Amino acid sequence: MAIVVRLDELLHARRMTLTELAARVDITLANLSILKTGKAKAIRFSTLEAICAALDCQPGDLLVFDPALTAED
């Protein structure tokens, strides 16, 4: 997929664990892990908004389009 999720980098920069983010955003650790690994097929705007608020970032900081990646990746 050509959309890259940069959640790991943002968590590291803010010294926050995935578990802590899951608690702040009120999302299961399993669903957050699916998003982090890039296996998610969709994300709700409300979830994106909550993640951005918790990490003090913009959606473009979290999601990046990389045209070099194919839909098969």
C-alpha positions in Angstrom: 0.0 0.0 0.0 1.3 3.5 -0.9 0.1 4.9 2.4 2.7 4.6 5.2 1.7 4.9 8.8 4.5 6.7 10.8 3.0 5.9 14.2 6.1 4.2 15.5 8.3 7.3 14.8 5.8 9.6 16.4 5.6 7.4 19.5 9.3 7.3 19.8 9.7 11.1 19.4 7.2 11.6 22.2 8.5 8.9 24.4 5.1 7.2 24.6 4.3 3.6 24.4 1.6 2.0 22.3 -0.2 0.9 25.4 -0.2 4.5 26.8 -1.5 5.8 23.5 -4.2 3.1 23.4 -5.4 4.2 26.8 -5.4 7.9 25.9 -7.3 7.3 22.6 -9.6 4.6 24.0 -8.8 2.1 21.3 -7.8 -1.5 21.8 -4.1 -2.3 21.7 -4.8 -4.9 19.0 -6.4 -2.3 16.7 -3.7 0.2 17.3 -1.1 -2.4 16.6 -2.8 -3.2 13.3 -2.6 0.5 12.4 1.0 0.7 13.5 2.1 -2.2 11.3 0.4 -0.8 8.3 -2.1 -3.7 8.0 -5.2 -1.5 8.6 -7.4 -0.9 5.5 -9.2 2.1 7.0 -9.2 4.5 9.9 -12.1 6.5 11.2 -11.7 10.3 11.3 -12.7 10.2 15.0 -9.8 7.8 15.7 -7.4 9.9 13.6 -8.5 13.0 15.4 -8.0 11.3 18.8 -4.5 10.0 17.8 -3.5 13.4 16.5 -4.7 15.1 19.7 -2.9 12.6 21.9 0.4 12.9 19.9 0.0 16.7 19.3 0.5 16.1 15.5 -1.2 16.7 12.2 -2.7 13.8 10.1 0.1 14.4 7.6 2.6 13.6 10.3 1.0 10.3 10.9 0.1 9.2 7.3 2.4 9.6 4.4 1.8 8.8 0.7 4.8 7.1 -0.9 4.1 6.5 -4.7 7.1 4.2 -4.9 5.2 1.6 -3.0 2.7 -0.5 -5.0 -0.7 -1.6 -4.0 0.7 -5.2 -3.6 3.1 -4.3 -0.8 
